[in-house]
Amino acid sequence: MNLIKMFVLLILLSIVATPVHAKIRAVGKGDKMNFDPSQIPADLRGAFEIMKVKCVQCHTQERTVIAIQTGIAPVTGQPFDKQATKAYGIKMLRKPKSNMTREEVKQVVNLMNFLIDEAAKP
């Protein structure tokens, strides 16, 4: 393969292999990272407040933002989709330290599913 063809192939592969980042804006950096509150609809703001208070008891909000933006759970490397939000919700119900009710988990899972849908929009 000549050098020009190989160069074109590398460029095409880099374009195809580039990770897609969500259109969901985040504010802050590192441990202070969170979703931009202006992007949260009024009917999900209660869930957003629950998430801001309860989820950070065990991990930073940055972990959730990265999972939503990339579609990959940062710790496990597994896909972070609607099936994963349900599984994480069940896991949080079982953790005594989460101090979350079934209704609170349901609200936060609905919020994360909304954010996943928003991230998937072109």
Buried (B, 14 or more C-beta within 10 A) or exposed (E): EEEEEEEEEEEEEEEEEEEEEBEBEBEEEEEEBBBEEEBBEEEBEBBBEBBEEBBBEEEBBBBBBBBBBBBBBBEEEEEBBEEBBBEBBEEBBEEEEBEBEEEBBBBBBBBBBBBBEBBEEE
